[in-house]
Amino acid sequence: MLRIQCPHCGLRDHEEFSYFGDATKKYPDLNPALHDEWVDTVYTRQNPKGLHQEFWQHTLGCRRWLVVTRHTVTHDIVKVQIAAERETV
């Protein structure tokens, strides 16, 4: 069972959270000329092996946005931080 330590609500089951994707992606500028870059950024997904930062929202709790650093093979969570205060791996 995957459990996430919410900084505001404590240890909770992952079913209280919604996954929102890669927290390490860089998004292009809002410019119609960059349409192809936006399509690539939104729809192309990497499948990293190892530690990875992901956006999660505690939708059934405090509704805060978090960055969860999780090992994609073992699903071990090594760090949870408030999204606005995040650090990159």
FENWO-V179291 format. One record per residue. N is the residue number from 1. RES is the residue in one small letter. OMEGA is omega in whole degrees, 0 to 359 (999 if undefined). BURIAL is 1 if it has 9 or more other C-alpha atoms within 8 Angstrom, else 0. Layout:
# FENWO-V179291
n = (N	N)
res = (RES	RES)
omega = (OMEGA	OMEGA)
burial = (BURIAL	BURIAL)
This chain:
# FENWO-V179291
n = (1	2	3	4	5	6	7	8	9	10	11	12	13	14	15	16	17	18	19	20	21	22	23	24	25	26	27	28	29	30	31	32	33	34	35	36	37	38	39	40	41	42	43	44	45	46	47	48	49	50	51	52	53	54	55	56	57	58	59	60	61	62	63	64	65	66	67	68	69	70	71	72	73	74	75	76	77	78	79	80	81	82	83	84	85	86	87	88	89)
res = (m	l	r	i	q	c	p	h	c	g	l	r	d	h	e	e	f	s	y	f	g	d	a	t	k	k	y	p	d	l	n	p	a	l	h	d	e	w	v	d	t	v	y	t	r	q	n	p	k	g	l	h	q	e	f	w	q	h	t	l	g	c	r	r	w	l	v	v	t	r	h	t	v	t	h	d	i	v	k	v	q	i	a	a	e	r	e	t	v)
omega = (179	179	183	179	178	180	183	188	182	184	183	176	183	180	175	186	172	179	182	170	187	180	181	182	173	181	179	176	175	185	181	179	182	183	182	177	178	179	179	182	184	189	179	183	172	176	186	176	181	182	182	178	184	173	173	174	179	189	180	179	184	179	179	175	182	168	181	174	188	175	188	178	184	184	175	177	183	180	173	180	176	187	182	182	189	174	177	181	999)
burial = (0	0	0	1	1	1	0	0	1	0	0	1	1	1	0	1	1	1	0	0	0	1	0	0	0	0	0	0	0	0	0	0	0	1	0	0	0	1	1	0	1	0	0	0	0	0	0	0	0	0	1	1	1	1	1	1	1	1	1	0	0	0	0	0	1	1	1	1	1	1	1	1	0	0	0	0	1	0	0	1	1	1	1	0	0	0	0	0	0)
